[in-house]
Amino acid sequence: MRRSGHHAVINWIRYQYSGRHYFLNDCKPGENPFRSAVLSSSLVYGGFGERRIFRPDMERPGRFTKKGVLIYNYEEVDLASVPQLMPAKSETDWIGPSGKRHDVLILRDPFNLLASKLKWARGGVERPSKPTLEDVEKSKELWKVYAREFLGETSFLRNRVNVSYNKWFLDRDYRDEVGSILGFDNRDIGKQEVAKWGPTVTADSFDGLKFEGRAESMKVLERWRAFKEDGFYRKLVLDKELHELSGAIFGEIAGTRELLRK
């Protein structure tokens, strides 16, 4: 989901692998990722200035280059449509053979995610990707879909690896554990880099790029406090099921119980 911290986690994953790493951003369901990705924000190796070596014109027809890792992400997609995201019969044709593959599900707690989305929706920069307040409301229900998959109540993803953004942000041992599952030794390269996508670079996020190089100093787990007296936000999170799902995944987040009072 957008504002879930997924770009920060993706940055970290790709930096840990040796060899060339490709990241295809915001792909469209049911299409070749090399054709449907937003190329202006897709990356090769590790910097925005290095897209000059990205050759989607070669990859699209099947002239695949060797890669240390290929990451392609889908955003705001209902997981029930996952079988159509990357049809198994098309996977090798579209992206080439892989030594191993994972479906990584990144989830942030709903209180901070919805606060970040609301901050974006009320920001000053008008762009096609900017959410409306109705979009923010819909995000709550979509978050529940992701949460049930995270908990194993559903099984839409073939080779699911869960990543709790909250725990990833705080805990080096947890990042080491995730790295082991994904097949790399965690060196925490890129962990302090602010992910430069979406509202972070359009002044519609809480911090923008102020914490570049020291991302661990951002209060990403306290965004909800900025809206704790906001009527729209309070109505949004006055949802017992939301709190129960969050508690099952993240434990009790200090202070958020007060959001259940009317």
C-alpha positions as CSV (number, residue, x, y, z in Angstrom):
1,M,0.0,0.0,0.0
2,R,1.2,3.6,-0.7
3,R,2.6,5.2,2.5
4,S,3.3,1.8,4.0
5,G,7.1,2.3,4.0
6,H,7.4,-0.2,1.1
7,H,9.8,1.9,-0.9
8,A,12.2,2.2,2.1
9,V,12.1,-1.6,2.5
10,I,12.6,-2.1,-1.3
11,N,15.6,0.2,-1.2
12,W,17.1,-1.8,1.6
13,I,16.4,-5.1,-0.1
14,R,18.0,-4.2,-3.4
15,Y,21.1,-2.7,-1.8
16,Q,21.9,-5.9,0.0
17,Y,22.2,-8.0,-3.1
18,S,25.3,-8.3,-5.2
19,G,25.2,-7.8,-8.9
20,R,22.9,-5.5,-10.9
21,H,19.6,-4.8,-9.2
22,Y,16.6,-3.7,-11.1
23,F,13.5,-2.1,-9.5
24,L,10.4,-1.7,-11.6
25,N,8.0,0.7,-9.8
26,D,4.2,0.7,-9.7
27,C,3.5,-2.0,-12.2
28,K,0.1,-2.6,-13.6
29,P,-1.8,-5.9,-12.9
30,G,-1.8,-8.5,-15.7
31,E,0.9,-6.8,-17.8
32,N,4.6,-7.4,-18.4
33,P,6.3,-5.4,-15.7
34,F,8.9,-4.1,-18.1
35,R,6.1,-2.6,-20.2
36,S,3.8,-1.4,-17.4
37,A,6.2,0.0,-14.8
38,V,6.5,3.8,-14.3
39,L,10.0,4.1,-15.8
40,S,10.6,7.6,-14.5
41,S,10.8,6.2,-11.0
42,S,12.2,2.8,-11.8
43,L,15.9,2.1,-11.0
44,V,18.9,0.1,-12.0
45,Y,21.8,-0.3,-9.6
46,G,21.2,2.4,-7.0
47,G,20.7,5.9,-8.1
48,F,18.3,8.0,-10.1
49,G,21.1,9.1,-12.3
50,E,21.9,5.5,-13.3
51,R,18.7,4.9,-15.3
52,R,20.8,5.5,-18.4
53,I,21.9,1.8,-18.3
54,F,18.3,0.6,-18.0
55,R,17.3,-1.0,-21.3
56,P,13.6,-1.9,-21.1
57,D,13.6,-2.1,-24.9
58,M,15.8,-5.1,-24.6
59,E,14.0,-6.8,-21.7
60,R,10.5,-6.4,-23.1
61,P,11.0,-8.8,-26.1
62,G,12.9,-11.3,-24.0
63,R,16.6,-10.3,-24.4
64,F,17.1,-10.5,-20.6
65,T,20.3,-9.3,-18.9
66,K,21.7,-11.1,-15.9
67,K,20.6,-9.6,-12.6
68,G,21.5,-10.0,-9.0
69,V,17.9,-9.2,-8.1
70,L,14.8,-8.0,-9.9
71,I,12.1,-6.3,-7.8
72,Y,8.7,-5.2,-9.3
73,N,6.0,-3.8,-7.1
74,Y,2.3,-3.4,-7.2
75,E,0.5,-0.6,-5.2
76,E,-3.0,-0.4,-3.9
77,V,-4.0,-3.7,-5.5
78,D,-6.7,-5.9,-4.0
79,L,-4.9,-9.1,-3.2
80,A,-7.9,-11.1,-4.5
81,S,-6.6,-10.1,-8.0
82,V,-3.1,-11.5,-7.4
83,P,-3.5,-14.5,-9.7
84,Q,-4.0,-12.0,-12.5
85,L,-1.0,-9.8,-11.5
86,M,1.6,-12.2,-12.8
87,P,0.0,-15.2,-14.4
88,A,2.3,-18.2,-13.8
89,K,2.3,-19.1,-17.5
90,S,3.5,-15.6,-18.4
91,E,6.1,-15.1,-15.7
92,T,9.1,-16.6,-17.4
93,D,8.1,-15.1,-20.7
94,W,7.8,-11.6,-19.2
95,I,10.8,-11.4,-16.8
96,G,13.0,-14.4,-17.6
97,P,14.0,-17.4,-15.4
98,S,14.8,-16.9,-11.8
99,G,16.9,-18.9,-9.4
100,K,14.3,-18.2,-6.7
101,R,11.3,-15.9,-6.2
102,H,9.4,-14.4,-3.3
103,D,6.2,-12.5,-2.9
104,V,7.1,-9.9,-0.3
105,L,4.1,-8.4,1.6
106,I,5.1,-5.2,3.4
107,L,2.6,-3.9,6.0
108,R,2.6,-0.8,8.2
109,D,0.3,-0.3,11.1
110,P,-3.0,1.3,10.1
111,F,-2.9,4.3,12.4
112,N,0.4,5.7,11.0
113,L,-0.4,4.6,7.4
114,L,-3.8,6.4,7.4
115,A,-2.3,9.5,9.0
116,S,0.4,9.6,6.3
117,K,-2.3,9.2,3.6
118,L,-4.4,11.9,5.1
119,K,-1.4,14.2,5.3
120,W,-0.8,13.5,1.6
121,A,-4.5,14.0,0.7
122,R,-4.5,17.4,2.4
123,G,-1.2,18.5,1.0
124,G,-0.7,21.4,-1.4
125,V,0.6,19.8,-4.5
126,E,-2.0,18.6,-7.0
127,R,-0.9,15.5,-8.9
128,P,-2.8,12.6,-10.5
129,S,-1.6,10.2,-7.9
130,K,-2.7,12.4,-5.0
131,P,-5.5,10.6,-3.0
132,T,-8.9,12.1,-2.2
133,L,-10.4,11.8,1.2
134,E,-12.6,9.1,-0.2
135,D,-9.5,7.2,-1.3
136,V,-8.2,7.5,2.3
137,E,-11.4,5.9,3.6
138,K,-11.1,3.1,1.1
139,S,-7.6,2.5,2.2
140,K,-8.8,1.4,5.6
141,E,-10.7,-1.5,4.1
142,L,-7.9,-2.4,1.7
143,W,-5.5,-2.4,4.7
144,K,-7.8,-5.1,6.3
145,V,-7.4,-7.2,3.2
146,Y,-3.6,-7.0,3.5
147,A,-3.7,-7.7,7.2
148,R,-5.7,-10.9,6.8
149,E,-3.2,-12.1,4.2
150,F,-0.3,-11.2,6.6
151,L,-2.0,-13.2,9.3
152,G,-2.5,-16.2,7.0
153,E,-6.3,-16.0,7.1
154,T,-6.1,-15.8,3.3
155,S,-3.5,-17.2,0.9
156,F,-3.4,-15.2,-2.2
157,L,0.4,-15.0,-2.5
158,R,2.3,-18.0,-3.6
159,N,5.6,-17.6,-1.7
160,R,4.7,-15.0,0.8
161,V,7.3,-13.3,3.0
162,N,5.8,-11.0,5.5
163,V,7.7,-7.8,6.4
164,S,6.3,-5.6,9.3
165,Y,7.5,-2.1,8.4
166,N,7.2,-1.1,12.1
167,K,9.6,-3.9,13.2
168,W,11.8,-3.5,10.2
169,F,12.3,0.2,11.1
170,L,13.2,-0.5,14.7
171,D,15.0,-3.9,14.9
172,R,18.3,-4.9,13.4
173,D,17.8,-8.5,14.4
174,Y,14.5,-8.6,12.6
175,R,16.1,-7.2,9.4
176,D,18.8,-9.9,9.7
177,E,16.0,-12.5,9.9
178,V,14.2,-11.1,6.9
179,G,17.5,-11.0,5.0
180,S,18.1,-14.7,5.8
181,I,14.7,-15.6,4.4
182,L,15.3,-13.6,1.2
183,G,18.8,-15.1,0.8
184,F,21.2,-12.3,1.7
185,D,23.4,-11.3,4.6
186,N,22.0,-8.0,5.9
187,R,24.6,-5.2,5.9
188,D,22.0,-2.4,6.4
189,I,23.2,-0.6,3.3
190,G,20.6,2.0,2.3
191,K,18.8,1.8,5.7
192,Q,19.5,5.5,6.4
193,E,18.4,6.7,2.9
194,V,15.0,8.4,2.6
195,A,13.0,6.7,-0.1
196,K,12.5,9.3,-2.8
197,W,9.1,8.5,-4.2
198,G,5.7,10.0,-4.1
199,P,4.8,12.7,-1.6
200,T,8.3,12.6,0.0
201,V,9.6,14.6,-3.0
202,T,6.5,16.8,-3.5
203,A,6.3,18.3,0.0
204,D,3.2,16.3,0.9
205,S,4.8,14.1,3.5
206,F,5.6,14.9,7.1
207,D,9.4,15.3,6.7
208,G,10.2,15.4,3.0
209,L,13.9,14.8,2.6
210,K,15.0,16.6,5.8
211,F,16.3,13.3,7.3
212,E,18.3,12.1,4.2
213,G,21.2,10.1,5.5
214,R,19.6,9.6,9.0
215,A,16.2,8.1,8.2
216,E,16.1,6.3,11.5
217,S,15.6,9.7,13.2
218,M,12.2,10.1,11.5
219,K,9.1,9.6,13.8
220,V,7.4,7.4,11.3
221,L,5.7,5.4,14.1
222,E,4.1,8.5,15.7
223,R,2.4,10.1,12.7
224,W,-1.0,9.3,14.1
225,R,-0.5,11.7,16.9
226,A,-0.7,14.7,14.5
227,F,-4.3,13.7,13.8
228,K,-5.5,12.3,17.1
229,E,-7.9,15.2,17.6
230,D,-8.9,15.4,13.9
231,G,-12.6,14.6,13.3
232,F,-12.2,12.9,10.0
233,Y,-9.3,10.8,11.2
234,R,-11.0,9.9,14.5
235,K,-14.0,8.7,12.7
236,L,-11.8,6.7,10.3
237,V,-10.0,4.7,13.0
238,L,-13.0,4.3,15.3
239,D,-13.1,0.7,14.1
240,K,-12.9,-2.2,16.5
241,E,-11.9,-4.7,13.7
242,L,-9.1,-2.4,12.6
243,H,-7.7,-2.3,16.1
244,E,-8.0,-6.1,16.5
245,L,-6.2,-6.8,13.3
246,S,-3.5,-4.3,14.1
247,G,-3.0,-5.7,17.6
248,A,-2.7,-9.3,16.2
249,I,0.2,-8.1,14.0
250,F,1.9,-5.2,15.7
251,G,0.8,-5.6,19.3
252,E,-0.6,-2.7,21.2
253,I,0.8,0.6,19.9
254,A,1.1,2.9,22.9
255,G,-1.6,5.5,23.0
256,T,-3.8,4.3,20.1
257,R,-6.4,2.7,22.4
258,E,-7.7,6.2,23.1
259,L,-8.7,6.4,19.4
260,L,-11.5,4.0,20.2
261,R,-13.3,6.4,22.4
262,K,-16.0,8.5,20.8
